[in-house]
C-alpha cells in the first residue's frame, strides 16, 4: 500500500464523526469521509514499468547539462537513480 493510501486510512480514523460534537462539523466530516472512501474503493494504481534510458539519451543529458563535469559520474548517477526508482531492475 502506498503512503497516500495509508494517510487516507489514518485520516478516516481521525474524521470519525463520533469524535466531533458540532453538527456542522459532522456534516463536513461526513462529506470528506465519503470522498476518501470512494478513492480507497478504487484499485490502487501501479505505475507502468519504465525502461532505463539508453546510452544515447544519457549522453545527450550529459551534454545539455550545465553543471555536469564528469561523464562517468553523471552516467553512474543516472543508473543509481533509475535503480532507486525500480527502473530497469530485474
C-alpha positions as CSV (number, residue, x, y, z in Angstrom):
1,X,0.0,0.0,0.0
2,X,1.4,3.4,-0.9
3,X,1.9,6.2,1.5
4,X,-1.0,8.2,0.2
5,X,-3.5,5.4,0.8
6,X,-2.0,4.8,4.3
7,X,-2.6,8.5,5.0
8,X,-6.1,8.3,3.8
9,X,-6.8,5.4,6.2
10,X,-5.4,7.4,9.1
11,X,-7.5,10.4,8.1
12,X,-10.6,8.3,8.0
13,X,-10.0,7.2,11.6
14,X,-9.4,10.9,12.6
15,X,-12.5,12.0,10.7
16,X,-14.8,9.7,12.6
17,X,-17.9,11.8,13.2
18,X,-18.2,10.4,16.8
19,X,-15.1,12.5,17.7
20,X,-16.9,15.8,16.8
21,X,-19.8,17.3,18.6
22,X,-20.9,20.2,16.4
23,X,-23.5,19.0,13.8
24,X,-21.9,21.4,11.2
25,X,-18.5,19.8,11.7
26,X,-20.1,16.3,11.4
27,X,-21.7,17.2,8.1
28,X,-18.3,18.4,6.6
29,X,-16.6,15.3,8.1
30,X,-19.3,13.0,6.5
31,X,-18.6,14.6,3.1
32,X,-14.8,14.2,3.5
33,X,-15.2,10.6,4.7
34,X,-17.4,9.7,1.7
35,X,-14.9,11.2,-0.7
36,X,-12.0,9.4,0.9
37,X,-13.9,6.1,0.9
38,X,-14.7,6.5,-2.8
39,X,-11.0,7.0,-3.6
40,X,-9.9,4.0,-1.4
41,X,-12.5,1.8,-3.1
42,X,-10.8,2.3,-6.4
43,X,-8.0,-0.2,-7.2
44,X,-4.5,1.1,-6.3
45,X,-2.7,2.4,-9.4
46,X,0.5,0.6,-10.1
47,X,2.8,2.6,-12.3
48,X,3.7,1.1,-15.7
49,X,7.2,-0.4,-15.8
50,X,9.6,2.0,-17.3
51,X,12.6,1.2,-19.4
52,X,16.0,2.5,-18.5
53,X,17.5,5.3,-20.6
54,X,19.6,4.2,-23.4
55,X,23.3,5.3,-23.8
56,X,22.4,8.0,-26.4
57,X,19.8,9.5,-24.0
58,X,22.2,9.6,-21.1
59,X,25.0,11.1,-23.3
60,X,22.5,13.8,-24.5
61,X,21.6,14.6,-20.9
62,X,25.3,15.0,-20.0
63,X,25.9,17.3,-23.0
64,X,23.0,19.6,-22.3
65,X,23.6,19.8,-18.5
66,X,25.3,23.0,-17.5
67,X,26.5,21.6,-14.2
68,X,27.7,18.1,-15.1
69,X,31.5,17.9,-15.2
70,X,32.5,14.2,-15.2
71,X,30.7,12.0,-17.7
72,X,31.4,8.8,-15.8
73,X,29.9,10.3,-12.6
74,X,26.9,11.6,-14.5
75,X,26.4,8.2,-16.0
76,X,26.6,6.4,-12.7
77,X,24.2,8.9,-11.1
78,X,21.6,8.2,-13.8
79,X,21.9,4.4,-13.3
80,X,21.8,4.9,-9.5
81,X,18.6,7.0,-9.7
82,X,17.0,4.5,-12.1
83,X,17.7,1.6,-9.7
84,X,16.4,3.6,-6.7
85,X,13.1,4.1,-8.6
86,X,12.9,0.5,-9.8
87,X,13.6,1.3,-13.4
88,X,15.3,-1.4,-15.3
89,X,15.8,-3.5,-12.2
90,X,15.4,-7.2,-12.8
